[in-house]
Amino acid sequence: MITSIAPNSAGKSDVVAFKLADQDFCIDIGLVREIRGWAPATLLPHAPDYIKGVINLRGAVVAVVDLAARLGFGPTAPSDRHVIIIVLYEGRVVGLLAELVSDIVTLDEAQMRAVPDIASDPSREFLSGMATFDDGRILRKIDLAQLLPRTAGV
């Protein structure tokens, strides 16, 4: 279980890095409550295609969002190797399905870049920035405010 870590020195923040469709993404570590192995989800009728269903998390019913599907990479066929990142955002507990969690990374403000403005790219709205690294890697930071549906059920 990962618990919230105090902010780093000025201009730095810790993020949880993970993979989706063999691409690198991250979210603020302060939002992450725990990381669990994949467990089959109970389907919900008429749920959007990016909702895998719900799981029982110590007596609480938690919706699981298929991040790859939500970001336009297509649906995930989860296996025992996949993980569910449990986040707490604006009072809601939600599970985020990812391929794997790769690392906890400290990002410096100087590494952050704006998401390129591409006219026909709807996934742009789900990203708050992109961190660049000397080895050429780009880590996309997910904006949960835009990613999570604003319905009462999720």
N, C-alpha and C positions, 0 to 999 in steps of 0.2 A: 504494500500500500504506500502511495506517495502522498505526503502531506504538504501543505503549503509551506513554502520557504520564504523567509523575509527577503524583501527586495535587495538587490545588490547595490553597490555604490552607484552614484549618479550616472545615468545613461546606460545602465546595463539591466538586463532582465533574463530570468531563467525560463526556458520553454521545454516542453516535452516534444521530442522529434519522433515522427512515425512515418511509415510508408503506406501509400495508397497507389495501386496500379503502378508499382515500381517507381513512384515519384516521392519526393521528400516534402513533408508538411510539418507544421508544428502548431501548438497552442500554448498559451501562458500556463505555467505550472501551477499557479495559484488557483486555477479553475479545476484542476485534476484532483479527484478524491481517491481514486484507486484505478488499478489496471487489472483486469480479469481475463482469464482465458475464455475462448468462445464457448458459449452454451446455447443450445438451440432455443430460439425465441418462439413464443406463441404468436401466431399470426392474428392480425386484427382485420376484420372485414372493412373493405373500402378505404384502407389506409393508402397514403401515397406510396408509389413504388420504391421510394428511398427509405421507407420505414420497414425494417426487417421484422418487427413485431415487438413484443414486450418480454422482459425477463423478471424473475423474482429476485430482488436484491435484499436479502434479510427481511422479508416481509413487505417490502415496498415494490410496487409494480413500476418498472422503468422501461420507457420506450428506447429502442435501439435504432439509431440512424445509420444507414449504410452510406458512409462518407463518399465512397467511390461513385455510387449511383447519384448522390446529391450533387456532386461536382461534375457530373456528366461523363464519367469514365465507364459507365455501364455497371450493372449489378454485380455484387460480389457473391461468389459461391463459397461461403465460409467453411473452413476446415478447423481441425484442432490447433492449427498453427496461428490462426487469427486471434486477435484480442479485442476486448471491449474496453474502451477508455471511459470510465465513469466521470462525468463532469457535473459540477454544480454551477449553474449560470442563472442569475436573476431569480433565485429561489427554486429553480427547477433542476431535478436530477435527471440526466439523460445519458444514455450509453452511445458511444461513437465507435462503430465497427472499423477496424484498421487491420492491415496485413500484419504489422508488428510495430512495437515501439523500439526505436533504435538507440535513443540516447536522451540525456538531459543536457541541454546546451545553454551556455551563457551567451547571449547576444549583446553586442555593443551597438549603441545607437548609430554609429558610423557605418555599420554593416547593412542597415535597413535602407531599402529602396522602395519607391512607389511602384505599384502594379502598373504595367504599361497600359495605356488607353487604347484598346482595340475595339473598334466600333461594334463588331458582331460577337463579342465574347461575354456571354452572360455569367460565366463563372467568376469574372473579375469582381463582382459585387460580394463574393464570399471570402475574399482575401483582403487583409488589412495592410499587407506589405510583403516584401521579399528580402530575405537576408542573403547576402553574397559572401562567399568564402574564397580564399586565395587559391584553392584547388579547383575552382570553377563551379563548385556545387552551389545550388540555389535552394534555399529552404523557404517555402511559402507559408506565411502565417495566416491561419484561418480566423475569420471574424465570426464568432459564434452568434453575435447579434443578428447577422444577416443569414447565417446558415440554418439556424433553428427555426422551425415553423412557429408562428405566433398563435397557435391554437391552444386551447386549454389542455388537450390530451398529451402534448409533447413539450 
